[in-house]
Amino acid sequence: MTERKVAIITGSGTGVGAATALLLSQHGYNVLINYSRSETEAQASQADCQAAGADTLLMQGDVAQDSDCRALTQAAIDKWGRIDALVNNAGISTFTGAANWEVLDMDTFSRIYAVNTVGAFQMVRACAPHLKMQQGSVVNVSSIAGSLGIGSSVPYIASKGALNSMTLYLARALAPDIRVNAVCPGLITSRWFVDGLGQAGFEKVKAMAESIAPLERASSTEDVAEAIVWLTTSARTVTGELLLLDGGIHLGGSKAQVPSKPA
């Protein structure tokens, strides 16, 4: 057993997951770092967390596979004897554009749902008995795609909408012992978007997002991680929240206001 709290962060080799693992390490957590393909980056994430004082465990696993979800959970219990927080960050998309329907097929839909929605559920199911013992928390990394119906592709938008609905269900089902919330970022200045859109495409979308956001900025991975860590460590009366991290894009833009009467 350990007195230091323990977090599992899926998809924590890069991007938001890696930033969250590091910040939780700095907040006194031991962390299980999970990756599916990015082993080299995950090793770097692990080293950063260890430098921040965390005991770490690095594990490959595909959250779409229930056996992998249960293995991640059991590994944390075997090593530390407890789980205090679960961050469901693993996610995938296809950057086809929301209107490009002809290139989509059942396999694409199924794989995106399997990771983004079913994977999150399977991780919660595996961790729930242990989280309950610690009065712990779950944070699902969703997207404004699921709230506003905009995003990289139809299956991604639909999977995040389902994740949002599931967050509300789980918040009710697991109360009062486990808090369940979601963060819903807009554009994030991360490699994930650059890889999906290309550098030129990313810069174009970033400029567009910043032009319509009242705060005129996109989120960094650290911005999203800070919200996740707040929900994990501090928000003791918050559950069932879908926290929009989009610079105010959901408001309809800074110019979408009733003008004043001319003098």
N, C-alpha and C positions, 0 to 999 in steps of 0.2 A: 504493500500500500504506500501511497505518497500523499503528502500534504499539499503539494503543488497541484493546482488544477490542471485538467487535461482537456484538450480540444482536438477533434478530428476535423480537418479541412480537406474536402475532396477537391481535386484539380488544383493543388497548391504548389505545383512546380513552377508556374509562371503567373504573371498578371495579378489580378485581384486576389487569387488564392495565395500566392507567394507573399504579397503585401500584408494580407490578413494574418498569415502564419507568423510573420516577423513581428507584427504589432502585438499579437496575443502573447508571443514570447516575451516581449518587452513589458507586458502586463502580468507576468508571472505564471504563464501557462507552459506546460509541456505540450508538444504538438506532434500529431501524426500527420506527416506530409504524404499526400497521395498523388500519383500521376498515372497516366495511361501510356503516353508515348515519350514525353519530354524528360528522359532520365537525367541527362546532363544538367539541364536547368533545375530539376528537382534536387539534385545533389548540391547545387549552389544555394538553393533556398534553404536546404537543411543546414548548410554551413553558416548561413546568416543567422538562423534561429539559434544555433548552438552558441555563436558568438554573443548573442543577446542573453544567454544564460539558460536557455531551455534544454531539457532532455528531449531528444527527438527520436522518431521512428519513421523510416522512409519505406513506403510500400507501393508497388505497382498494383493497380486494380482498375477494373472497368465497372463503374457503378450500375451499368445496365445489367450486370450479372449479379443475381441475388447472392450467390455463393461468395463473390468477391466482397460484397457489402458486409456480409457476416464475418468474413475473414478479417477485414479491416477492424471491425468492432472488437472481435475476440483478441486480436493482436494488442490493441490498446489496453484491454482488461488484463491480459497476461502480463504486460510490461508494467502498468501503473496501478491497476486495480480499481480504476474509476474512469468515468467519462462525464465531464461537466458541460461540454459545449460541442455542438455539431454545426458546421458550416457547409451547407450543400452548394458548393461553388462549381463543380464540374458541369460543363455545358458545351454544346456544339451547335453549329448552324450550317446552312448552305447559303452562300451569298448570291442568290439568284435574283434578288429583288422581289418585292412583294407582289408584283403584277406578272411576273414571268412564270406562268403556270405550266406551260407545256414541258418544261424540263424536269418537273417534279414527278416522282413516282412513289409507290407504296413503300419501297425499301427506304427511301430518303425520309419519308414521314415517320416510319416505324423506328428508325435508328435515332432520329432527333428526339422523339417522344421517349424512347427507352432510356436515353441518358438524362435529358432535361427534366422529365416528369416522373417516370417510373423509378429511375435511379434515386431521386430525392426521397421518394416514398420508401424505397427499400432500405435506405440508410437510416431514416427515422425509425422504421420498424425494428431494425436490428439494434439501434442504440437506445430506444425508448426505456427499456427496463433499467438501464444503467443511468440514464439521464434523470429518471424519476428519483433514484436514490440520492442524487446530488441536488435536486431542485434546479435542474439545469435548463439550457435553452437551445433552441434551433434557430438558425438564420438561413433562409433560402435565398440564394442570389438569383433573382429574377431579372426583369427588364421592363422598361416602359412599353416595350413591344406588347406585353401582356395586358397592359392597362389602356393604351392608346390605339392599339391595332396598327402600329407602324414598326418596321424592322427589316431585317435582312432577307426574310423569306416567310411564306405562309406557314410552313410547319414550325418554324421557330416562334413566330407570333402566337400560334395556337398552343404550343407547348408551354410557353410562359404564362399565357392566360390560364391554362390548366394548373400550373404551379401556383399561381396566385390564389385560385379558388381552393386548392388543396391546403395552402397555408392557413386560410380561414377555418377550414374544417378541422385541421390538426390543432389549431389554437384552442378550439372548443373541446375537442376530444381529449387532449392531454392536460388541460387545466384541472386543478390548480398547480400541478407538480412541475410542468414543463412549459416554458414560454416559447411560442413559435411566431416568428416574424419573417418578413421578406424585405430585402432592399431591391429597388427597381431602378437601376441606372439607365441613363440615356447613353449617348456616345461616350466611350471611355478611351482615353489616349493611351492605348495599350497595343502590344504586338498582335493580339487577336484580331483587332479590326484592320490593322495594316496587312496582315497575312490574308485576310478575307477579301479586302478591297483593292490591294495594291497601294503603294505610297501615294500616287497621284489621286486615286479614288478616295483614299482616306482623307487627304488634305481637303478635297472638295467637299466631302460630307461634313468634316469638322467645321469648315468655314460656314457651311449652310446652317449647321446646328447652332453655332455661336451667334449667327446673325438673327436667329428667331428666338433664342433663349433670353428672357429678361436679364439674367445675370451675365450673359454674353461670354460664357465659358463652358467647356466640357469638363467632365470629371476625370481626374487622374485615378490610377489604381489605389493610391494612398487615400484619396477622398472616399472612395467606396469602402476601403478597409476600415477607416475611422468610423463610419456609420455602422458597419458590422460589429466592430468591437464595442461600440457604445451599446448596441442592442444586446450584446452578449454579457457585458460586465456591469452595466450601470442601469439599464432601463427596467427596473424591478416591477413597475406597474404597467408595462407595455407588452401586450400580446395581440396577435391578430392584426398587426400593422403592416401595410404595404407602403413602405417608405420610398417616395419618388425622389430620385437623385438626378435630376435632369436640367438643373439650372433654371427651372420654371417653365420649361417648354409646355407642360401640361396646362399652363394658364392661357395658352393661345397666343403668346407673344406679347412683348411690351407695348405694341401698338394697338392691340385688340381692346381698346377702351373707348368709352363714350366721350367724345370731345366736349370741352366746356363751351358755353355760350359765348360768342364773340362779344367783346366789350362794346 
